[in-house]
């Protein structure tokens, strides 16, 4: 049985994503916002990318209840209904806290984004009527090209021993353009393949106890030597469920050079790397 860790909330105050900033076609930076849980919005030199966004409430009448029916610790930093443009949507797996039951169809309808995901997640996207020409299949170590990026799916092992998924159902993503590399490893145990990954500039680090957890997060951060590390997958929901918990302070305490490398964002706060 997986035990919850310390349920550290997101730092406060919560931020909001300015849609004008997000959609800026003239940006000359890699700017990202933590959306809560494992989700991020990114403007990378004018290209708009989402990873695992869960940004709709259960209903307009219940703005502090997530679309996955868990109470939020703070307001959503962005609504899918505010998104005017997206070029890529990367979905690591089909759990509802990664492939949102309300966010996903909203982004399909409102944008022309290409969705990148595994075959298992494709089935969920079909149910949301994603046109097949807007889908790219993610397979381990088979790089894809889309929107001017190289996208390399990386292996993930997510509660396979419990029968929750099978190998190939879930994946991380390395995004690369102009020599800058960003990696979201997904919900995964620490694998030997992960320790071989180097030359990462920005590491989006899921720290919840059912995935890398504190020890695995520390080991991966120190192995990659990424100069920018952003903890995620904790502190979003007012719930004691194990997968909602995580302790970024314990993770940071074990990372070499954490004072300059770790960026402990509030939900909705942005991080920007000039290009």
N, C-alpha and C positions, 0 to 999 in steps of 0.2 A: 504494500500500500504506500502511495506517495504521500508524504506528510507536508502540510503547508509550511512555508517559511514565514519569517516576519513579514507582515503585510504593510510595507512602507508605501505611503501614498506618493503620488507625483508631487514634486515641489510646487509651491504656490508662489505668486498667483498664477492661475491658469492663463494661458495666452489664447489668442485667436489668430487664425490664418487669414490674412488680408487677401481676398481673391485677386485683387489687382496685382499684388506682389507675386502671388502664385502663378498667374497667367502671363507675367511680363515676358514678351517675346524678345526683348533686348537685354535680358540679364546676361551678365558676364561672370557669373559665379555658380557654384554648386550650392544651392540653398535648400535646406530640408527642414521640415516641421514634424515633430513627433505628434501623431494623431491619437495616441493612447494605444494600449495593448501592444501589438507588434506592428502597428500601422504607421506609415510615413507618406507624406506628400513631398515631392521634390520638384524644384525648377532647376534643371541642369542646363545652363546657358540657353535658356528659352524653351527647352523641351520639358513638358510636364509629365511627371511619372508618379504613379501611386503604387505602393506596396502594401498589401493586406489592409486596405482601408475599411474601418467599421465606423461610419460617421453619420448614421441616421438614428434618431430616437425610435422607440417603440411606436409612438404616434405624436402628432403635434400637441396633443393634450397631456402627454407624459414626457416632457423634454429631458427629464433627469433619469429616464429609464432607457437603457440601450435597446437597439433592435434585437439583441439576443436575450432580452428580458432580464437583465441584471441592472441593479441601481448603479448609476454613475457617481463617482466621487466629486465630479465637477462637470461643468457644461461642455458639450462637444465643441471642439475648436473650429470646426468647419462642418457644413452640411453638404452631402452629395448634391443636393438641390442647388447649391451655390456654384458648383463646378461648371464652368463654361467651356473648358477645353482640357482634354487629356490626350497624350500621345501613346502612352504605355500604361497598362495596369498589370502588375506582376502579382500572382496569387500563389503563395507557397503550398497551400493545401486547402481542402474543402471543409474543414471545421468551420462552424458558423462564426467564430470569433476571428476568422481570417478571410473567409469568403462571405461577406455580409448578406443576409437574406433580403435586406432593403437597399443597402448601398450598391450592391452589384447590379441589379436591374436598373437602378437610377443612372449609374455611370454608363451602362450599355446604351440606354435611351438618349442620354444627354450629350454624349461625346462620340467621336469616331475612333476611340482608342483601340489599339491592338492589345488583346489579352494574352498573356503568356502563363501557361500552367501545365500541370501533368495531365495524363489521360483521365485519371480519376476526377480531377477538378473540372475537366472539360464536360463531364456529364452534368455537373451542377450548372455550368454556363449554358449548356443546351436548354436546360429547363427554364433559364432566364432569357431564352431566345437570342443568344449571341449569334450573329451571322457567322458562318464558318470561315469566311474570308478575313475575319478579324481575330482569328485565333492562331497562335503558334504553340506547338507542342514542346514542352520542356522535358528533355531527357538528359540524364547525367553525362557530363563531360562532352556534350555535343553543343558547341557554341552556336548561337543564333545571331542574326543581324536584323536589327529593327530600329527605326527612327534615328539612325546614325550611331547606334550603340552596338557593341559586342555584349551579348548576354550569355553567360555560362551557367547553366544549372549545376548545383552542387549536391552531393548526396545528403540525405536526411533520414534519420531513424527515429520515428515518432511513435512511442508506445507500441511498438510491434509485438513485444512480448505479451502485452495484454490483448492482442488481436485487434487493436484499434485501427492500424494501417498495415500495409505490406510495403516492402521495399519498392521504391518507384512511385508511390502514391504522393510523396511529399518531396519538396526540394528547396534548397536555398538558391540565391541568385548572386552572381558577380556581374555587376554592370561596369563597363569600361568604355571610356572615350578620351581620346587625346592623352593617353598615358595615365589617367586618373582612374582608380579602381575602388568601387564601393561594394561591400558584401553584406548581405542579409542571409545568415545561415539557416533560418527557419527554426521551427520547433524541432529540436534534434538532440539526441545524446551526442556527446563528443566522440567523433570517429577519427581513426588514424588519417583518413583522407583530409580531414580538416586541418590537422597539424602540419600537413604538407603545403598548405596555402600560404603564400607569402606576397609581399608587395601590395598589401591592401592599404589604401589611404584612409578610408572611412569604414569602420566596422559597426554595424547595427547589431547589438548583442542581446538576444533574448535570455533572460536570467531566471525565469520561473523554475521551480523545483522539478517539474516534470520534463524539463528540457535540459539545457546546459547546467542549470543550477549554479550555486556560488562557485564550487570548485572547478567545474568545467568552464565556466565563463572566465575565471581568472586564467586558467591554463591556455584557453584559446586566445585571449587578449595578449598574453605574454608571448605566445608562439608566433602570432602574426606580426607583432611589433607595430601594429597599425598606429599611426600618430594621432588618430581621432577615433574615439570609441564612445558610442551612445547606447547606454543600457535601455532596454525596453522589455515588454511583456511582464509588467508588474504595475501595481498602484493605480489601476484605471477604474476598477469596479469595487463597490462597497460590499465585498463578499469574502468569506473565508475559504471558498473553494481553492484547492491547492494551486490550480493553474492561474489564479488571479494574484498570487502572492510573489514576493521576491524582495531581496534586500540589496539595493544598489550600493549602499555604504559598505557592506561586507565585501562585495565584489571589488569595489574601488580600493579597499584596504589591501588587497592582494596583488594589485596590478602595478608593475614597475612603472614609475614615472606618472602615476595617476593624476597628479596635480595639474599636469599640462596635457595629458592625453584623454582623460575622461571628461565628457561633457554631460552633466546630469541635468537634462532638460526637463522643464515642466511641460505638461501636455499643452500643445499649441505654441510652444516656444520654438524659435528657429535657430538653426546653426548655418553659418555661411562660410564657404571656402572660396576665396577669390581664385579665378582661373587665369 
